Amino acid sequence: MSQAAALRIRLRQKPILVAPGIYDAFSAWRAEQAGFEAVFVSGSSLAAMHLGRPDIGLLTVSETADIVARIADRVSIPLFVDADQGFGNSYTVARSVRLLERAGASAIQIEDQQEVKPADAPLSRPLIPQQVMVDKIRSARDALTDDQTIISARSDAMSTEGLERALERAQAYMDAGADMIFVESLTTRGEMKRLTDSFAGRVPLLHNLLRPDDEITSATEVEALGYSVALFPGVAVGAVGTALADSFAQLKQDSALPKAKALVDPVGAKDFLIKRSEP
C-alpha cells in the first residue's frame, strides 16, 4: 500500500491528524521522532529557510521537488506538499504534480490565488476565476501516477469575496475532483462551522492554525467541528528563527560557548551508523 493510500485511510479515522509545518529533512525527521504521523512541507517555510525571503513566489517547482525528495528520503511518514498555485496554468500544474508526486508527496495542495501578484502588493491574495481553478484541479488529477495521491484544493476567497463565495468555490473544487478542501482565513468558530456543516462527511477538511488571535487555536477544537486535518505551518520556522536570534545575540555578546548543554550530534549519527552496520 502506498503512503498516499494509507493517508486516505487515516483521514477517515480519529483522532484528527495533526501535521506540523517543516522545511527540510532535518525538521521533518525531528517531527517524525516527536511522533507526528504526517508533516506539511510549507511554502512559506521553504522560502524563509532556503532563500531567507518572504513567500512571494520565488521558489520554483524544481527547487521544491528537490527539497521534497530529500525529505522523503529521510522520513517514512506522509508528506503534505504546498504547491502554491501549481506554479502556473493548468498545463504547468500537470507537470508540477508529476514532479512532486515522483519526489514523494502523498498530498499536493493547490490554491486559487493568482500566479503573478501586483508588484506593489506581492503579499496580496487576488484570485483566479473559479473555472480556471477547476481546470487546474482536473489537470492535477489527470496527471497523477498513483490515483491515491491526494489533491487538496485551497481557497483564499474568504479574504476577498466573502464566506458564501468561498463555500461556492469549495463545492466547485470538490465537484472537479479535489480530494480535500481547505478554506483559508476562517477565523471564528461560526465561519468554520459553516464549512463543516456543508462538507463534513463528504470530503476531508483541513484547517490552518497559524494566527494566535483566531477564536480556534487547538486541534481538539478543530476536530470537534468536524475537520480531518489540523495544520500548524509556522511552529518550526518560528521556533528556529527565535532560537537563532537568541543564540547569535548571546554569542555576539559573550564570544563563548553557551553554558547550557547543546546537541553536538543533532542528527543521531551514532544510532544511524549502528543501524547501517546491522545485518
Backbone torsions as a table, in degrees:
resi	resn	phi	psi	omega
1	MET	NA	131.8	179.2
2	SER	-71.5	160.4	176.9
3	GLN	-61.4	-35.2	178.7
4	ALA	-63.8	-42.1	178.2
5	ALA	-64.5	-41.6	177.8
6	ALA	-64.5	-36.7	178.5
7	LEU	-65.3	-39.9	177.6
8	ARG	-58.7	-42.0	178.5
9	ILE	-64.8	-44.2	-178.4
10	ARG	-61.9	-33.7	-178.3
11	LEU	-67.3	-18.7	178.3
12	ARG	-91.5	0.6	-175.6
13	GLN	-109.4	166.8	174.4
14	LYS	-107.9	155.0	-2.1
15	PRO	-76.7	-179.0	178.7
16	ILE	-57.1	144.7	177.3
17	LEU	-82.2	121.2	179.6
18	VAL	-102.8	123.8	-177.3
19	ALA	-126.1	113.6	176.2
20	PRO	-78.6	149.9	174.0
21	GLY	-74.8	136.7	178.5
22	ILE	-133.2	173.8	-173.0
23	TYR	-139.7	-7.0	177.8
24	ASP	-162.3	-178.0	-177.4
25	ALA	-64.3	-36.6	-178.1
26	PHE	-66.5	-47.8	-179.6
27	SER	-66.5	-35.1	176.7
28	ALA	-65.9	-42.5	178.7
29	TRP	-63.2	-41.6	177.7
30	ARG	-62.6	-39.5	177.7
31	ALA	-64.4	-42.6	177.8
32	GLU	-62.9	-42.8	178.7
33	GLN	-61.7	-31.1	179.4
34	ALA	-76.8	-9.3	175.8
35	GLY	105.0	5.1	178.9
36	PHE	-71.2	143.4	-176.0
37	GLU	-88.6	-13.4	179.7
38	ALA	-159.5	161.4	176.5
39	VAL	-133.8	160.4	-179.6
40	PHE	-113.7	116.8	176.2
41	VAL	-80.5	96.5	-170.8
42	SER	-81.3	127.7	179.1
43	GLY	-61.6	-41.6	179.7
44	SER	-66.9	-35.9	177.7
45	SER	-69.1	-38.4	176.9
46	LEU	-62.1	-44.5	179.8
47	ALA	-61.9	-42.6	-178.5
48	ALA	-67.5	-45.7	-170.1
49	MET	-88.5	-24.4	-179.8
50	HIS	-101.5	-25.2	-179.6
51	LEU	-116.5	-17.0	-173.7
52	GLY	65.6	30.8	-175.4
53	ARG	-129.6	162.8	174.8
54	PRO	-72.0	168.7	-177.4
55	ASP	-83.0	81.4	-177.5
56	ILE	-125.9	30.5	173.9
57	GLY	81.6	26.5	-177.6
58	LEU	-83.4	-30.8	-179.4
59	LEU	-74.9	139.5	177.1
60	THR	-91.9	167.1	178.2
61	VAL	-66.2	-35.4	179.2
62	SER	-65.0	-42.7	177.3
63	GLU	-62.5	-43.5	179.8
64	THR	-62.8	-44.9	179.9
65	ALA	-62.8	-37.9	177.7
66	ASP	-61.8	-43.2	179.2
67	ILE	-65.6	-43.9	179.3
68	VAL	-60.0	-41.7	-179.5
69	ALA	-62.4	-40.1	178.7
70	ARG	-67.4	-37.5	177.7
71	ILE	-66.0	-47.6	-178.2
72	ALA	-62.4	-28.1	178.7
73	ASP	-72.9	-19.3	-175.0
74	ARG	-101.8	-28.3	-175.6
75	VAL	-119.8	163.2	-178.3
76	SER	-118.5	22.3	178.0
77	ILE	-110.1	156.7	-177.3
78	PRO	-63.9	148.2	178.6
79	LEU	-112.1	120.5	164.7
80	PHE	-85.1	126.3	-175.7
81	VAL	-117.8	127.3	176.9
82	ASP	-79.8	111.9	-179.9
83	ALA	-103.5	18.9	-179.7
84	ASP	50.5	-127.3	-179.6
85	GLN	-90.6	16.1	-176.0
86	GLY	87.0	4.7	177.8
87	PHE	67.9	22.4	176.4
88	GLY	152.5	-155.8	-178.4
89	ASN	-78.6	-173.2	-174.0
90	SER	-63.3	-30.0	176.7
91	TYR	-69.5	-42.6	178.0
92	THR	-65.2	-37.8	178.8
93	VAL	-56.3	-42.7	-179.7
94	ALA	-59.2	-45.1	179.0
95	ARG	-67.0	-41.4	179.9
96	SER	-59.8	-44.6	-179.3
97	VAL	-63.4	-42.6	179.0
98	ARG	-62.2	-42.9	180.0
99	LEU	-64.8	-45.2	-177.1
100	LEU	-71.3	-37.9	177.3
101	GLU	-64.7	-44.0	178.4
102	ARG	-63.0	-33.1	-179.6
103	ALA	-72.0	-23.1	177.5
104	GLY	130.6	9.9	179.1
105	ALA	-71.8	133.5	172.8
106	SER	-95.3	-25.9	177.3
107	ALA	-140.6	136.2	-176.8
108	ILE	-123.2	123.0	-176.8
109	GLN	-99.7	128.1	177.9
110	ILE	-123.7	136.2	-175.9
111	GLU	-113.2	164.5	-176.2
112	ASP	-100.9	24.8	171.7
113	GLN	-79.2	159.0	174.4
114	GLN	-66.5	145.9	178.6
115	GLU	-68.0	-41.1	-177.6
116	VAL	-108.7	119.4	-179.4
117	LYS	-92.4	156.5	174.9
118	PRO	-57.4	139.4	-176.9
119	ALA	-61.2	-30.0	-178.9
120	ASP	-89.6	0.2	179.1
121	ALA	-148.0	63.7	-174.3
122	PRO	-68.5	-16.5	178.8
123	LEU	-97.9	4.8	178.7
124	SER	-73.3	170.7	-175.9
125	ARG	-128.2	57.9	174.4
126	PRO	-66.0	145.7	-173.8
127	LEU	-102.8	153.1	168.6
128	ILE	-84.0	159.0	176.7
129	PRO	-58.3	150.0	-177.9
130	GLN	-55.5	-43.4	-177.1
131	GLN	-65.8	-32.4	177.9
132	VAL	-65.2	-40.8	177.4
133	MET	-67.0	-39.6	176.4
134	VAL	-57.4	-44.0	178.9
135	ASP	-63.2	-37.4	178.4
136	LYS	-64.4	-42.5	-180.0
137	ILE	-63.7	-44.4	178.6
138	ARG	-62.7	-41.5	178.4
139	SER	-63.3	-40.5	178.9
140	ALA	-62.8	-45.1	-179.0
141	ARG	-65.5	-40.9	-179.2
142	ASP	-66.1	-25.4	-175.6
143	ALA	-83.8	-12.6	-174.3
144	LEU	-66.3	140.4	171.2
145	THR	-84.0	-41.6	176.9
146	ASP	-105.1	113.4	-176.7
147	ASP	-69.6	-3.6	175.6
148	GLN	-86.2	-15.5	176.4
149	THR	-59.4	135.1	-172.3
150	ILE	-90.8	129.9	171.2
151	ILE	-102.3	114.9	179.9
152	SER	-102.2	126.2	-179.3
153	ALA	-101.3	120.4	177.6
154	ARG	-103.2	134.1	173.9
155	SER	-117.1	133.2	174.7
156	ASP	-104.4	21.4	-176.5
157	ALA	-66.0	-26.0	-179.3
158	MET	-55.7	-37.1	-175.5
159	SER	-74.4	-25.7	-172.3
160	THR	-120.8	-30.9	-175.7
161	GLU	-115.2	-12.8	179.0
162	GLY	96.6	171.1	-172.7
163	LEU	-65.6	-42.9	-177.0
164	GLU	-60.4	-44.7	178.9
165	ARG	-67.9	-34.4	177.1
166	ALA	-61.2	-41.9	178.8
167	LEU	-67.1	-39.0	177.8
168	GLU	-63.4	-43.6	177.7
169	ARG	-62.8	-43.6	179.8
170	ALA	-58.0	-42.1	178.4
171	GLN	-62.8	-43.8	179.9
172	ALA	-64.1	-37.3	-179.2
173	TYR	-70.0	-39.1	176.2
174	MET	-63.8	-44.2	179.5
175	ASP	-62.1	-29.3	-178.8
176	ALA	-78.9	-10.7	177.3
177	GLY	120.8	5.3	177.0
178	ALA	-64.1	135.6	-178.3
179	ASP	-90.2	-14.0	-178.0
180	MET	-150.3	147.5	-178.8
181	ILE	-120.1	135.2	177.9
182	PHE	-134.3	109.2	174.4
183	VAL	-101.1	113.2	-176.7
184	GLU	-80.6	155.7	174.2
185	SER	72.9	24.3	168.4
186	LEU	-83.9	110.0	-169.9
187	THR	-107.0	-8.6	-178.8
188	THR	-122.0	158.9	177.4
189	ARG	-59.5	-40.9	-179.0
190	GLY	-62.3	-42.8	178.2
191	GLU	-64.0	-43.3	179.8
192	MET	-64.5	-37.5	-179.8
193	LYS	-67.6	-33.8	176.3
194	ARG	-59.6	-40.4	179.1
195	LEU	-67.8	-47.2	-177.2
196	THR	-68.7	-33.9	176.5
197	ASP	-61.2	-32.3	-177.7
198	SER	-86.0	-30.3	-168.3
199	PHE	-126.4	-19.9	-176.5
200	ALA	-58.9	132.7	-177.5
201	GLY	91.1	-16.4	178.4
202	ARG	-100.4	-32.9	-178.7
203	VAL	-157.2	143.4	177.0
204	PRO	-61.1	140.2	179.9
205	LEU	-114.4	141.6	-178.8
206	LEU	-119.3	139.4	177.0
207	HIS	-126.3	142.2	-177.1
208	ASN	-98.2	118.7	177.0
209	LEU	-105.4	100.6	-172.6
210	LEU	-133.1	-34.8	-172.8
211	ARG	-102.4	117.3	-177.8
212	PRO	-66.1	-15.9	-179.9
213	ASP	-87.8	-5.4	177.0
214	ASP	-65.2	156.3	-179.6
215	GLU	-66.1	-36.1	-179.4
216	ILE	-107.4	123.4	-176.8
217	THR	-130.8	7.4	-179.6
218	SER	-129.0	150.8	178.4
219	ALA	-63.8	-32.6	179.5
220	THR	-61.1	-43.5	178.8
221	GLU	-68.3	-38.3	178.8
222	VAL	-63.1	-42.9	178.8
223	GLU	-62.5	-40.9	-178.1
224	ALA	-61.3	-25.3	179.4
225	LEU	-84.5	-12.2	176.2
226	GLY	111.7	11.3	178.0
227	TYR	-79.8	158.0	179.2
228	SER	-102.6	-27.7	-176.0
229	VAL	-134.3	135.6	172.6
230	ALA	-115.5	115.6	178.2
231	LEU	-95.7	138.8	172.5
232	PHE	-122.8	76.8	-168.2
233	PRO	-69.9	-26.0	-171.2
234	GLY	-103.3	0.1	-173.0
235	VAL	-64.7	-47.9	-175.5
236	ALA	-66.6	-50.6	-176.9
237	VAL	-66.0	-33.2	176.6
238	GLY	-66.4	-43.4	-179.8
239	ALA	-64.9	-43.3	-179.3
240	VAL	-67.2	-42.5	178.9
241	GLY	-59.5	-43.8	178.7
242	THR	-66.0	-44.2	-179.2
243	ALA	-62.6	-41.6	179.0
244	LEU	-65.2	-44.6	179.7
245	ALA	-60.0	-45.2	-179.5
246	ASP	-66.5	-44.9	-177.1
247	SER	-65.5	-43.4	-179.1
248	PHE	-69.6	-35.8	177.0
249	ALA	-63.5	-41.6	179.2
250	GLN	-67.1	-41.3	179.3
251	LEU	-65.4	-40.6	178.5
252	LYS	-62.7	-35.8	-178.9
253	GLN	-75.1	-44.5	-171.7
254	ASP	-98.0	-27.7	-173.5
255	SER	51.2	43.0	-178.4
256	ALA	-148.6	158.6	176.0
257	LEU	-62.0	141.7	178.2
258	PRO	-66.0	150.6	-179.7
259	LYS	-72.0	-33.7	178.6
260	ALA	-66.9	143.7	-178.3
261	LYS	-69.2	125.1	178.5
262	ALA	-103.2	159.6	177.8
263	LEU	-80.8	107.0	177.4
264	VAL	-74.0	-29.8	-179.1
265	ASP	-122.7	75.3	-172.7
266	PRO	-69.9	-16.3	-177.6
267	VAL	-103.8	5.6	177.2
268	GLY	66.8	50.1	-175.7
269	ALA	-59.1	-40.1	-177.8
270	LYS	-61.2	-49.0	179.6
271	ASP	-63.6	-39.7	-179.7
272	PHE	-61.9	-44.5	-178.5
273	LEU	-69.7	-35.1	177.0
274	ILE	-62.9	-45.0	179.8
275	LYS	-63.5	-38.4	-179.7
276	ARG	-66.3	-29.4	-176.6
277	SER	-88.3	-10.4	-179.8
278	GLU	-71.5	142.7	-179.2
279	PRO	-68.3	NA	NA
